[in-house]
Amino acid sequence: MEKEIIPASLLVPPSEIENRTSRFQEMMVLEGLDGVLISQNVDLFYFSGTMQPGYLYIPAGEEPVFFSRKNLERAREESSSVRILPLASLKKLPDLIADLDLPDPQILGLEMDVLPAANYLQQATIFQSARIQDASLMIRKCRMLKSSWEIEQIAEAGRMLNRMVLEVPKILKPGLSEMDLAAALEAFLRRQGHQGYIRSRGFNQEMFYGHILSGPEGGKPAYLDSPSGGLGLGPAFGQGVGMKPIRRGEPISVDYVGCFNGYLADQTRMFSLGRPPQEVIEAYRAAQTIQESIIARAQPGVTCSQLYFWALDETRRLGYAPFFMGLEPSQSRYIGHGLGLELDEFPVIGQKFDWPLEPGMALALEPKMVLPEYGMVGIENTFVVTETGLRPLTIAPEEFHIL
């Protein structure tokens, strides 16, 4: 049998790993960290190019080392950018670090936003001579600014979503359920190379492809921190697509996340079978107007909270404040979010996020309304911040598609 070879185009280039590590080590020095131990899948992949089981140790001034717990050869196939050594037991890690003549970390950073408590206690006990410090904010800030290579992965995910939107008119017919439509579109995306699972960093935040919502049922709030919810298939996964039939004239929101090589693009487009009520059309036009007003103001240096409050002002002017980003008391307090390898990266376009926009940020803007009588209506696109403003990475036609 011929040996499977990982396509070179899917491997993270060594220059990417080197640049990320260099930027992160500069941040470590400023924060006074001697070393950072990384074990969460996405962070492992970001800093090493593989997420095979193990621990990546990044010293402040030396070459990182990946200690592989299993699948050593596969880790080496996937990453030629870091030194990879076998690890029989986590308890041996301090000794292995010493054997490499790396300084014993006096202040050690851990991913305390995502580490389960048992894992944190285990790692803190093993490095008992070190003072433990949370490195998660540094990690997220480092990952927030994307390289041109990362932006191209996100753009390809956006092109995947464009191809999906063009398939909807071929599939959407009277008599279909939300699940029928979702199954067809997800199969299409899967054949395009979509990984299926959408990674999020937040605790209990989970998603499979995204949401297809139709009618008033689509306006129901869900446990996911999102303006769109939906009934889902039941309490065990109470969000997104359900078994309800799609009725004529009701709004159909196709809010799906494209994924290429692990990188995500988020997009929402609206459809209906036959013309929807005029109130739905007008709400969609308002969402488009709000989106355009944000784009016009989004320049490097403008803070995320400024954009959020400008969007609120525009929403009030248009008369949609009670319906914007959900219904009280479940309204979301943001209108956009960063994304990359995870769907909930920095920055957050929200009321308490005073960080300025910087070139290289990738973010999704999603002005949406929940109309009690009709359901969810809105738009979403993914952008990259450039020196001159926002450049779209999702390119599907934005009109309300009436079939």
Residue, then its C-alpha position, 0 to 999 in steps of 0.5 A: m500500500e502506498k504511504e499517505i503523504i500530507p500535502a505540503s500546501l497544508l503544512v504550516p510554513p517554518s517561517e510562520i512558526e519562527n515569526r510567531t515564536s519570535r513575537f511571543q518570546e518578545m511578549m514573554v520578556l516584557e511580562g517577565l516569564d521564563g517559560v510557557l508550557i502549552s498543551q491545548n490543541v489549537d495553541l499547540f498547532y499555532f506555535s508548532g504546526t502539529m496538534q499531536p498529543g504533547y507539550l510545547y515548552i517555549p523558553a524566553g530566549e531559547e529554541p522551543v521544544f515539543f515533547s511528544r506523548k504519542n504519535l511521535e513520527r506523525a508529529r515530526e511529519e507535520s512539523s519540521s519547525v520545532r525540535i520534537l522529543p519523546l516524553a514518557s511521563l509529564k513528571k519527567l518534563p522538568d528533568l528533560i528541560a534541564d538535560l537540554d541545558l535550558p534554564d529552570p523556569q522561575i516564572l512559568g506561564l500556563e494557558m489558564d483560560v482553557l486548562p482543566a483544573a486537574n491539568y493545571l494542578q498537575q502541571a503546577t505540582i510538577f513545576q513546584s519550584a516555579r511561580i505559575q502565571d496566566a499566559s492566556l492573554m499573551i497567547r490570544k494577543c499573539r494569535m490576534l494579528k494574522s500573517s498574510w499566509e493566515i489571511e489567505q487560509i481564511a480567504e479560502a474558507g470564505r471562497m468555500l462559503n461562496r460556493m455553498v451559497l451558490e448551491v442553495p437555490k439548487i437544493l432549497k425546495p418546498g417540503l424540505s426541513e431545516m435538517d434536509l437543507a443542512a444535510a445537503l449543504e454540510a455534505f457539500l462543504r465536507r466535499q470542499g474539505h471542511q473539517g466539520y467541527i468549529r473550534s471555540r475557546g470559550f467554556n461550553q461554547e460549541m458549534f457544528y458547521g453553524h446555524i440554519l434558522s427559519g421562521p419564528e422558531g429561529g429567533k429562539p435564544a440558545y445557550l450559545d453566546s450568539p444573537s442566533g439560537g434556534l431550537g436545535l434537535g432538542p435540549a441535548f443540543g439546543q441550538g441551530v438546525g431542527m426538524k421543522p419544515i421550512r414554510r413559504g415566505e419565512p426568512i431562512s438564515v444560513d449562518y455557516v462557518g467555512c473552514f480551510n486548513g483549520y482556519l475559519a470564515d463566518q458568513t450569514r446570507m438570507f433566503s426565502l421560498g417566495r417573497p417574505p413579509q415587507e417587515v423582513i425585507e426592511a429589517y434586512r436592509a437595516a442590517q446592511t445599512i448598519q454593516e456599511s456604517i461600521i465598515a465606513r468607520a473601521q480604521p486602524g486606531v478606532t477602538c472596538s467599543q467605539l464601533y459597537f456604540w456607533a452601531l447602536d446609535e445607527t440601530r436606534r436611528l433605524g428603529y431596531a434597538p429592541f430587536f438588535m442582536g436578540l431580544e431582551p434579556s438575551q441580547s448579545r452585547y457585541i456586534g463582531h468577533g475575531l476569528g482564525l483557528e477558533l471562532d471566538e478570538f480577539p478582538v471583540i467588537g463589544q461595549k467593554f473592549d477598548w482595544p484599537l483596531e490594528p492591521g492584521m486583525a481578522l474579524a466577523l461583523e454580524p448585525k442581526m435582528v430578531l423579529p418576534e413574529y418572523g425570526m432571525v434576519g441579518i447579515e455577517n461577513t468576515f474582514v481583515v483590517t488593513e492600513t486603509g480599513l476593512r477588506p472583505l474575505t467573504i464574497a458571496p452575493e449579499e442580496f436577500h435571495i428570494l426563490 
